[in-house]
Amino acid sequence: MTNITLSIEDPVYKHMREHSEIKWSEFVRKAIKQRLAELDIIEKHPHQESILTMLASEEVLKKDWDNEADEQWNDV
């Protein structure tokens, strides 16, 4: 297995430490796998318009990763 380094803000890290029952590495692994699965579907159907095509756009991806639903995790 390959390791990666992830930078997060200190306040977020402190909050994460308060919830040691959550396996944060596994959480991030699952999020990455889910996004890759969505991208695989898009690549298999490049000419088909769908919600996954919209997810692939840079602007929508940015909103996906930086939105109110994700902000709830800042307090975890």
C-alpha positions as CSV (number, residue, x, y, z in Angstrom):
1,M,0.0,0.0,0.0
2,T,1.2,3.5,-0.9
3,N,1.2,6.3,1.6
4,I,0.2,9.9,0.8
5,T,0.6,13.0,2.9
6,L,-2.5,15.2,3.4
7,S,-2.3,18.8,4.7
8,I,-5.1,20.0,6.9
9,E,-5.6,23.1,9.0
10,D,-4.6,22.8,12.7
11,P,-8.1,23.5,14.0
12,V,-9.5,20.7,11.8
13,Y,-6.8,18.3,13.0
14,K,-7.5,19.1,16.7
15,H,-11.2,18.4,16.1
16,M,-10.3,15.1,14.4
17,R,-8.2,14.1,17.4
18,E,-11.3,14.6,19.6
19,H,-12.9,11.8,17.7
20,S,-10.3,9.0,17.8
21,E,-13.0,6.4,17.3
22,I,-13.2,7.4,13.6
23,K,-10.6,5.9,11.4
24,W,-9.8,9.0,9.4
25,S,-7.5,7.2,6.9
26,E,-10.3,4.8,6.1
27,F,-12.8,7.6,5.7
28,V,-10.5,9.4,3.2
29,R,-9.7,6.1,1.3
30,K,-13.5,5.5,0.9
31,A,-14.1,9.1,-0.4
32,I,-11.3,8.7,-2.9
33,K,-12.5,5.3,-4.1
34,Q,-16.0,6.7,-4.5
35,R,-14.8,9.6,-6.6
36,L,-12.7,7.3,-8.8
37,A,-15.6,5.0,-9.3
38,E,-17.7,7.9,-10.5
39,L,-14.9,9.0,-12.9
40,D,-14.6,5.4,-14.2
41,I,-18.2,5.5,-15.2
42,I,-17.8,8.8,-17.0
43,E,-14.8,7.5,-18.9
44,K,-16.7,4.4,-20.0
45,H,-19.5,6.6,-21.4
46,P,-17.8,9.8,-22.7
47,H,-20.6,10.9,-25.0
48,Q,-23.4,10.3,-22.6
49,E,-24.7,13.4,-20.7
50,S,-25.4,12.6,-17.1
51,I,-25.2,13.8,-13.6
52,L,-21.7,12.1,-13.4
53,T,-20.6,14.2,-16.3
54,M,-21.5,17.3,-14.3
55,L,-19.6,15.9,-11.4
56,A,-16.5,15.8,-13.5
57,S,-16.5,19.5,-14.2
58,E,-13.9,21.5,-12.2
59,E,-16.4,23.9,-10.7
60,V,-18.8,21.2,-9.5
61,L,-15.9,19.2,-8.1
62,K,-14.8,22.2,-6.2
63,K,-18.3,22.7,-4.8
64,D,-18.4,19.0,-3.9
65,W,-15.3,19.2,-1.9
66,D,-16.0,22.6,-0.4
67,N,-19.7,22.9,0.5
68,E,-21.9,23.2,3.6
69,A,-22.4,19.5,3.8
70,D,-18.7,19.0,4.0
71,E,-18.3,21.9,6.5
72,Q,-20.2,19.8,9.0
73,W,-17.1,17.7,9.3
74,N,-15.1,20.7,10.5
75,D,-16.9,20.3,13.8
76,V,-16.3,16.6,14.2
